Amino acid sequence: MRADARRNYGRLLAEARTAFAEHGTDASLEDIARRAGVGIGTLYRHFPTRHALMSAVFQEAVASLITRSRELANSDQPCAALVEWLGAIVTHAGEYRGLAQALMSTCHDESSALARCNTPLREAGSALLNRAQSSGTVRPDVSIDDLMQLTNAIALAAEQSPDDPELASRLLKLTLRGLAKPSPSDGKPSPSGD
């Protein structure tokens, strides 16, 4: 890439990051190009679709989530490690309005540019899930695809309630712990609460 093309690429990414944070992932691509000081054609040469731009913007966060999964991979509490990582996914998906919905809608679409986000996250999460299942702390019928959809659904629900910053955390805990009331003896859900 020529030096001017690299500069344009970097400015487009910076402006997209700002616009997505301020206006959500449906921010105007024309405004992003204008704020970056380039024409819309330049934006489309670098990022042929909105999902391609979104994927490029979120690669840093994806890399951070993958690094975190590796740090948690040898935890002596595999279930807690998985839960912590899922919480980080919810936090990440909630950073930009519209991201959770886009990730949900493209979760099985390998032709989408967002597969660059979804696929590595599924692989990282699978390693944590498999370890938790092997330890006997997570049911064997739980799939990483279900957990990824669940985390995005929680992020989407929280996005709709911006006045309740704790909603995502409460929903994740409720979902993972279930509705069972803890038994008085050990603080764990009663067996009937499966």
C-alpha positions in Angstrom: 0.0 0.0 0.0 1.4 3.4 -0.9 2.0 5.9 1.8 -1.0 8.1 0.9 -3.2 5.0 0.8 -2.0 3.9 4.2 -2.7 7.4 5.6 -6.2 7.3 4.1 -6.8 3.8 5.5 -5.7 4.9 8.9 -7.8 8.1 8.9 -10.9 6.2 7.7 -10.5 3.7 10.5 -10.1 6.4 13.1 -13.1 8.3 11.9 -15.2 5.1 11.6 -14.2 4.2 15.2 -15.4 7.7 16.4 -18.5 7.7 14.3 -19.5 4.2 15.4 -19.0 5.1 19.0 -21.1 8.3 18.6 -23.8 7.1 16.2 -23.7 3.3 16.2 -22.6 1.1 13.4 -25.2 2.5 11.0 -23.4 5.8 11.0 -23.2 7.5 7.6 -20.3 6.2 5.5 -20.4 9.5 3.5 -19.8 11.4 6.8 -17.0 9.1 7.8 -15.3 9.6 4.4 -15.8 13.4 4.6 -14.4 13.6 8.2 -11.4 11.5 7.0 -10.8 14.0 4.2 -11.4 11.5 1.4 -14.2 10.8 -1.1 -16.7 8.0 -0.7 -15.0 6.1 -3.5 -11.8 6.0 -1.5 -13.7 4.5 1.5 -15.2 1.8 -0.8 -11.8 1.0 -2.3 -10.5 0.2 1.2 -13.8 -1.2 2.6 -16.2 -2.5 -0.1 -19.0 -3.0 2.4 -20.1 -1.6 5.8 -19.3 -5.0 7.3 -15.8 -4.8 5.9 -15.3 -1.4 7.6 -16.8 -2.7 10.9 -14.6 -5.8 10.8 -11.5 -3.6 10.4 -12.6 -1.3 13.2 -13.2 -4.2 15.6 -10.0 -6.2 14.9 -8.2 -4.6 17.8 -11.0 -5.6 20.2 -11.1 -9.1 18.7 -7.4 -9.5 19.2 -7.8 -8.4 22.8 -10.6 -10.9 23.4 -8.5 -13.7 21.9 -5.5 -12.7 24.1 -7.8 -12.8 27.1 -9.1 -16.3 26.2 -5.5 -17.5 26.1 -4.8 -16.0 29.5 -7.8 -17.8 30.9 -7.2 -21.1 29.2 -5.2 -22.6 32.1 -7.4 -21.2 34.9 -7.9 -23.7 37.8 -11.6 -22.7 37.5 -12.5 -23.4 33.9 -16.2 -22.5 34.2 -15.4 -19.2 35.9 -12.9 -18.5 33.1 -15.5 -19.1 30.5 -18.0 -16.9 32.3 -15.4 -14.1 32.6 -14.7 -14.3 28.9 -18.3 -14.3 27.9 -18.7 -11.2 30.0 -15.9 -9.5 28.1 -17.7 -10.5 24.8 -20.9 -8.8 26.1 -18.9 -5.7 27.1 -17.2 -5.6 23.6 -20.4 -6.1 21.7 -22.1 -3.3 23.7 -19.4 -0.7 22.9 -21.0 0.2 19.6 -24.8 0.4 19.0 -25.6 -2.1 16.3 -22.6 -4.3 16.6 -24.4 -7.1 18.5 -27.1 -7.2 15.9 -24.6 -7.3 13.1 -22.6 -10.1 14.8 -25.8 -12.1 15.4 -27.0 -11.7 11.8 -23.7 -12.9 10.3 -22.7 -15.5 12.8 -22.9 -18.4 10.3 -22.2 -16.3 7.2 -18.6 -17.1 6.2 -18.9 -14.8 3.2 -19.5 -11.8 5.5 -16.5 -9.6 6.3 -17.6 -9.9 9.9 -16.5 -13.6 9.8 -13.1 -12.1 10.5 -14.6 -11.3 14.0 -16.9 -14.2 14.5 -14.7 -17.1 13.5 -11.7 -16.4 15.7 -14.0 -15.6 18.6 -15.9 -18.9 18.2 -12.5 -20.7 18.1 -11.3 -19.0 21.2 -14.5 -19.6 23.1 -14.6 -23.2 22.0 -11.3 -23.9 23.8 -12.6 -22.4 27.0 -16.0 -24.2 26.7 -14.3 -27.5 26.0 -12.1 -27.2 29.0 -15.1 -26.3 31.2 -17.1 -29.2 29.8 -14.1 -31.6 30.4 -14.0 -30.5 34.0 -17.6 -31.4 34.5 -18.7 -27.9 35.4 -20.6 -27.2 32.1 -23.2 -29.4 30.5 -21.9 -31.3 27.5 -24.8 -30.2 25.3 -23.9 -26.5 25.4 -22.4 -25.2 22.1 -20.2 -22.2 21.5 -22.6 -21.0 18.8 -25.4 -20.9 21.3 -23.2 -19.0 23.8 -22.1 -16.5 21.2 -25.6 -15.8 20.1 -26.6 -15.5 23.8 -23.9 -13.0 24.6 -24.9 -10.9 21.5 -28.5 -11.1 22.5 -27.7 -9.8 26.0 -25.6 -7.0 24.5 -28.5 -6.1 22.2 -30.9 -6.1 25.1 -28.6 -3.9 27.1 -28.2 -1.6 24.1 -32.0 -1.0 24.3 -31.8 0.1 27.9 -28.9 2.6 28.1 -30.2 4.0 31.4 -29.4 0.6 33.1 -25.6 0.1 32.9 -25.8 -3.1 35.0 -28.4 -4.8 32.8 -25.9 -6.8 30.7 -24.1 -8.1 33.8 -27.4 -9.1 35.5 -28.7 -10.8 32.4 -25.5 -12.8 31.9 -25.5 -13.9 35.5 -29.2 -14.8 35.4 -28.8 -16.8 32.2 -25.7 -18.7 33.3 -27.0 -19.4 36.8 -30.5 -20.1 35.9 -33.7 -19.4 37.8 -33.0 -21.9 40.6 -32.9 -20.4 44.1 -29.7 -21.2 45.9 -30.1 -23.8 48.6 -29.4 -22.4 52.1 -26.8 -25.0 52.9 -24.2 -24.3 50.2 -25.3 -21.2 48.2 -25.5 -23.3 45.1 -28.7 -23.8 43.0 -30.8 -26.7 44.2 -30.7 -29.9 42.1 -34.2 -29.3 40.9 -33.1 -26.0 39.4 -31.1 -27.8 36.7 
